[in-house]
Amino acid sequence: METKSILDELAWRGLIHQATDEGELRALLAKPTVVYAGFDPTAETLHVGSLLPLMLLRRFQQAGHRPIALVGGATGMIGDPSGKTDERQLLSKEALQANVEGIRRQMSQFLSFEGPNAAVVVNNFDWMQGFSYLDFLRDVGKNFPVNVMLTKDSVKARLERSDSGLSYTEFSYMLLQAYDFVHLSREFQCQLQIGGSDQWGNITAGIDLGRRMLGRPLHALTCPLLTTSDGKKMGKTERGAVWLSADRTSPYEFYQYFINVDDKDVIMVLRFLTEVEQSECQALEVLVRDQPHQRAAQKRLAEALTRMVHGDQGLHAAERATKILFGAEIDRLSDAELVPIFRDVPSCELPRSRLDEGLGIIDAFCSAGLAASKSEARRSIGEGAAYVNNRRVDSIERVLTAHDLASETVVVLRSGKKRYALLRFV
């Protein structure tokens, strides 16, 4: 199978942070190569931070190489100390297995599992569970010089802290990940491991172990971490991580996260996480500089990623929800679609019987807190500033019924241009 120059593609996107000998790597990648990246199964879904290695595997596959996605069922029981200041909480075997299965299903959205370079998802628990402690020390540990381990940044940073040390469990993580590379090289002829720049120490440890145990050369390539211009990790909000599962982060919330990316970061994120071509990225960069108010790059970014993660239906729902915030009429949504749009809007619960009997519009606005008194509610309606589901109310005699529900349980009220409130009927 003919392969295009994946290294040139990664280079213009700014995705090469460190790599083993470039000449040898370029020669290796001139023919189909098996490449792997590891994923931490701390939840049953991946998050935005996982998109970077996942998209790297996708790019390698599209260039004709065979990707392996390793889900760390064994290493997840320990926790990688890289970039961490404290030891992680350990998960049970049952929780880890559920997470592994969830991630495996999610991978199919990004990687093809058919064809001559079909992707493979593996779980390192499958080969680690057969090792006894003594066997692992004898077969693997004897090939691992401790003085080399102590020079790795992930280890040094923790050892230098006075308030938290490094447990032997975490110290052993490097051995497990290094052996993963050896196992995949032996069983799948894998020759390249990719990951974030914070994984360089672990990856090069695997290269050294491969040389000692197998006598064969292995290679490494790391990409920059996905951070904002002020050094913060991307994919984090006040409510926590931005997940790739609609059950945890709705398509609307996902879309909104990326449409609000800062001008300083948006072109970098387009290059890192999407398949938008170089010429289009350059054109969008000009628009960011000359017409930032249009937010053309952010719209392109949000559209591309929402479609990739949530499909055309998810993108349509996200765009529709965004229009609602700008005054589009609200109709035929589910609670699951509607509530995230107005997550930060005040709400009031009323018994469903109030709606079945007919709820006067003036009482509705007072109950929702959009009017301090009935006279204020009348004045708002008379001035044309009162809305139900973004439709203007034209009479103080208006009565809300079940036909006014925007979703299963919610009616959306608005006063003026931006003051919203929800009435929930339970």
Residue pairs with C-beta under 8 A, 6 or more apart in sequence:
1 32
1 64
1 116
1 117
2 64
3 29
3 30
3 31
3 32
3 63
3 64
3 65
4 63
4 64
5 29
5 63
6 29
6 59
6 60
6 63
6 65
7 16
7 22
7 25
7 26
7 29
9 59
9 63
10 16
10 56
10 59
10 221
10 223
12 271
12 278
13 271
13 272
14 224
14 268
14 271
14 272
15 56
15 223
15 224
15 271
15 272
16 221
16 222
16 223
17 197
17 200
17 222
17 223
17 224
18 197
18 200
18 220
18 221
18 222
19 25
19 219
19 220
19 221
19 222
20 207
20 219
20 220
20 221
21 219
24 217
24 219
25 192
25 219
25 221
28 191
28 192
28 219
29 63
29 65
29 192
32 64
32 65
32 66
32 117
33 60
33 65
33 66
33 191
33 192
34 65
34 66
34 68
34 184
34 188
34 189
34 190
34 191
34 192
35 57
35 60
35 65
35 66
35 67
35 68
35 190
35 191
35 192
35 193
35 194
36 67
36 68
36 69
36 70
36 181
36 184
36 188
36 190
36 192
36 193
36 194
37 53
37 54
37 56
37 57
37 67
37 68
37 69
37 70
37 193
37 194
37 195
38 53
38 70
38 71
38 72
38 75
38 177
38 180
38 193
38 195
38 199
39 46
39 50
39 53
39 54
39 69
39 70
39 71
39 72
39 103
40 72
40 75
40 76
40 80
41 71
41 72
41 73
41 76
41 91
41 96
41 99
41 100
41 103
42 76
42 88
42 91
42 99
43 99
43 102
43 243
44 98
44 99
44 101
44 102
44 103
44 245
45 102
45 103
45 106
45 243
45 244
45 245
45 247
45 248
46 54
46 103
46 106
46 243
46 244
47 235
47 241
47 242
47 243
47 244
48 226
48 234
48 235
48 241
48 242
48 243
48 244
48 257
49 226
49 233
49 234
49 235
49 241
50 244
51 226
51 235
51 244
51 273
51 305
52 196
52 223
52 225
52 226
52 272
52 273
53 194
53 195
53 196
53 223
54 69
54 107
54 110
54 111
55 110
55 272
55 273
55 274
56 194
56 223
57 67
57 69
57 110
57 111
57 119
57 194
58 67
58 110
58 111
60 67
60 194
61 67
61 111
61 112
61 117
61 119
64 117
65 117
66 117
66 118
66 119
66 120
67 111
67 117
67 119
67 120
68 119
68 120
68 121
68 122
68 184
68 188
68 190
69 107
69 111
69 119
69 120
69 121
69 122
70 121
70 122
70 123
70 124
70 180
70 184
71 100
71 103
71 104
71 121
71 122
71 123
71 124
72 123
72 124
72 177
72 180
73 96
73 97
73 100
73 123
73 124
73 125
73 126
74 123
74 124
74 125
74 128
74 129
74 176
75 124
75 173
75 176
75 177
75 180
76 91
76 96
76 99
77 90
77 91
77 93
77 96
77 125
78 90
78 169
78 170
78 172
78 173
78 176
79 87
79 88
79 90
79 169
79 170
79 173
80 154
80 170
80 173
80 177
80 202
81 87
81 154
81 155
81 158
81 166
81 170
81 171
81 173
82 154
82 198
82 199
82 201
82 202
83 154
83 198
84 158
85 158
85 161
85 164
86 164
87 164
87 167
87 169
87 170
91 99
96 125
100 123
100 125
102 245
104 121
106 244
106 245
107 119
107 121
109 308
109 309
110 308
111 119
112 118
112 119
113 119
113 120
120 188
122 184
124 176
124 180
124 183
127 183
128 176
128 179
131 139
136 175
140 175
140 178
140 179
140 182
140 209
140 213
141 175
143 209
143 212
143 213
144 174
144 175
144 178
144 205
144 209
148 205
148 208
149 155
149 171
149 174
149 205
150 156
150 159
152 174
152 201
152 202
152 205
153 200
153 201
154 174
154 198
154 201
154 202
155 166
155 171
155 174
155 201
158 164
158 165
158 166
158 170
159 165
159 166
173 202
174 201
174 202
174 205
175 205
177 202
177 203
177 205
177 206
178 202
178 205
178 206
178 208
178 209
179 206
179 209
180 206
181 190
181 193
181 203
181 206
181 207
181 209
181 210
181 218
182 206
182 209
182 210
182 213
182 214
184 190
185 191
185 210
185 214
185 216
185 218
186 214
191 217
191 218
191 219
192 218
192 219
192 220
192 221
193 203
193 206
193 218
193 219
193 220
193 221
194 220
194 221
194 222
194 223
195 202
195 203
195 222
195 223
196 222
196 223
196 224
196 225
197 222
197 223
197 224
197 225
198 225
199 222
200 220
200 222
203 220
203 222
204 220
206 218
206 220
207 217
207 218
207 219
207 220
210 216
210 217
210 218
211 217
211 218
223 272
224 272
225 233
226 233
226 234
226 235
226 269
226 272
226 273
227 233
227 234
228 234
228 262
228 264
228 265
229 262
229 264
229 265
234 265
234 269
235 241
235 242
235 257
236 242
237 257
241 249
242 249
242 253
242 254
242 257
243 249
244 309
246 310
246 314
249 257
250 318
250 336
250 337
250 340
251 306
251 309
251 310
251 314
251 315
251 317
251 318
252 317
252 318
252 321
252 322
252 337
252 340
252 341
253 340
254 305
254 306
254 309
254 310
254 314
254 318
255 302
255 306
255 315
255 318
255 319
255 321
255 322
256 302
256 318
256 322
258 269
258 298
258 301
258 302
258 305
258 306
259 295
259 298
259 299
259 301
259 302
259 322
260 298
261 269
261 298
261 301
263 288
263 292
263 297
266 284
266 288
266 297
266 298
266 301
267 281
267 284
267 285
267 288
267 297
269 301
270 276
270 281
270 284
270 297
270 300
270 301
270 304
271 281
273 301
273 305
274 301
274 304
274 305
274 308
275 304
276 284
276 300
276 304
280 300
284 296
284 297
284 300
285 297
287 294
287 296
287 297
288 296
288 297
302 318
303 315
303 319
306 314
306 315
306 318
307 314
307 315
310 317
310 318
317 337
320 328
321 337
321 340
321 341
324 330
324 341
324 390
325 341
327 390
327 417
328 390
329 389
329 390
329 391
330 338
330 389
330 390
330 406
330 412
331 389
331 406
333 406
333 407
334 407
334 408
335 407
335 408
335 409
335 410
337 407
338 406
338 407
338 410
338 412
339 407
339 410
342 412
342 420
342 422
345 420
345 421
345 422
346 368
346 369
346 420
346 421
346 422
347 368
347 421
347 422
347 423
347 424
348 367
348 368
348 369
348 421
348 422
348 423
348 424
349 424
349 425
349 426
350 359
350 367
350 423
350 424
350 425
350 426
351 425
351 426
352 409
352 425
352 426
354 425
355 400
355 401
355 402
355 404
355 405
355 411
355 425
356 401
356 402
358 399
358 400
358 401
359 399
359 400
359 401
360 397
360 398
360 399
360 400
361 377
361 381
361 386
361 388
361 393
361 395
361 396
361 397
361 398
361 399
361 400
362 371
362 374
362 377
362 378
362 381
362 396
363 374
364 388
364 400
364 411
364 413
364 423
365 371
365 377
365 380
365 381
365 386
365 413
365 415
366 372
366 373
366 374
366 377
367 423
368 413
368 421
368 422
368 423
369 421
370 377
370 380
370 386
370 413
370 414
370 415
370 419
370 421
371 377
371 380
371 415
377 386
377 396
378 396
380 386
380 415
380 416
381 393
381 395
381 396
381 398
382 396
384 392
384 394
385 415
385 416
386 392
386 393
386 413
386 414
386 415
387 393
387 413
387 414
387 415
388 398
388 400
388 404
388 411
388 412
388 413
388 414
389 404
389 406
389 411
389 412
390 412
390 414
400 411
400 423
404 411
405 411
405 425
406 412
409 424
409 425
409 426
410 422
410 423
410 424
410 425
411 422
411 423
411 425
412 420
412 421
412 422
413 420
413 421
413 422
413 423
414 420
414 421
415 421
